[in-house]
Amino acid sequence: MLIDKYMSDYQFSEKHEIVINASAEKIYSAILSTDFMKSFIIHMLFKIRGIPKFTIVDLTKVGFEILEEMYPKEIVIGLEGRFWTRFGSENALNKISRENFLTPQSMDVARVAWNFYIEEKTTDQYILTTETRISCTSKNTLRKFKIYWFIIKPGSGLVRKYMLREIRKQAEQPGMN
């Protein structure tokens, strides 16, 4: 998987999957275009973080970078920052280019690689997996992120599950391109 290229060494991860009855192309299109704020749960959780609209493309406006795509199989996005600080504060989130993502990270930030991976199960039935990996390079950053992760992990997992459901709903719609 492409995510391994960007983050093979990490301290935290979360993985979820769902079966979707649609073509890989429809699923990939839904990954990019689904507005996840249509989900009440996601809307409530992301409203707290001040994010008004939430598609994968919208995430690039708040610091995420699309690191690599392999159409129609996988997309990897990345971000680094001090996630344990208040959202919107200086250096809370740092946009990072693909080239810089592959270089060693500074000692005071955590780095996130997040993918969506489409795998064929049967003809027109696919497994969509999303995995989030987080790397911390210093003991201080690791300590701070552990506390943050303990607090947000349940909500993060819930968001990922609802995201997969929204993608499935959109991909399985008749006439979805």
Secondary structure by P-SEA (a helix, b strand, c coil): ccccccccccccbbbbbbbbcccaaaaaaaaacccccccaaaaaaaaaaccccccaaaaaaaccccccccccccccccccccccccccccccbbbbccccccccccccbbbbbbbbbbbbccccbbbbbbbbbbbbccaaaaaaaaaaaaacaaaaaaaaaaaaaaaaaaaaccccc
